[in-house]
């Protein structure tokens, strides 16, 4: 499958770091927003497991999106 932005692939270590930092940023921002929403607005006693579930879903969606956009996830097996 060809990615949408094929020139931004993780074929070098610096580019892999940049794409991984982008993935981590999206996941962390989403999980903090979900945890904040549960703590401030929705008084749920088991907010940590629910936050973990939403974080897992956000992680899968983020890595899937980065795979479609940049071909992220091939590791050092990615063609240049």
N, C-alpha and C positions, 0 to 999 in steps of 0.2 A: 504494500500500500504506500502510495506516495503522499507525503505530508504537504500541508498547505504552504508552509514556509520551509521549503527544502534546504535553503541556504543557512538556516539557523539550527542545524542539527548538532547534537552533542558528540561531535567527532574529535574534539580536543578536550583536554582536561579543563581549561578555563571556561569553555562554553558549557560543558557538563555542569560545572559549579554554578554558573549563572542560571541555567534552566532548573537545576535542583533548588536553588535559592528562591526562584520564582514559585515553584511548586510549594515549598515550605511556607512562603509568605501567604499564599492564598489559603492554605489549610489552617494556619495559625490564626489569621484574621477571622475566618469563618467560625472556628471553634471558640474564640474569645467572644465573638458576638452572640453565639448561641448560649454560652455559659452566662453572659451578662443578662441576656433576656430571661433566662430561667431564674437567676438570682433576684432580679429586680421586679419583674412583672408577674411571673408565674410561680407561685409558691408551691413548688414540687419538692417533696422530701427526697426523692431519688434522682436529683438532677444530674449527678455525676454519671450514672450509667446511660442516661438519655443523651447527655453531652458526648459521651464516648461513641454512642451509636451515630449521632449526627456528624461527628468528626470523621468516623470511618467512611460514611457515605460521601462526605466532602472530599476525603482523600481519594477515593476511587474515582469520583467525578473529575477531580483535578488532574490526576494522572491520565485518565482517558482523554480529557480535553487537550492536554499537552502532547499526548501521543498523536492525536489527530492533527494538531496545528504544527508541531515541530518534529514529529517522529521520535519523541522522547521515550526512553525506556529500553533502548537497544543496548545500552552500555557501551563497552569497547567493541562490541560486535557490529556497530553501525558502520555502514559503508560511507566513504567520504565523497 
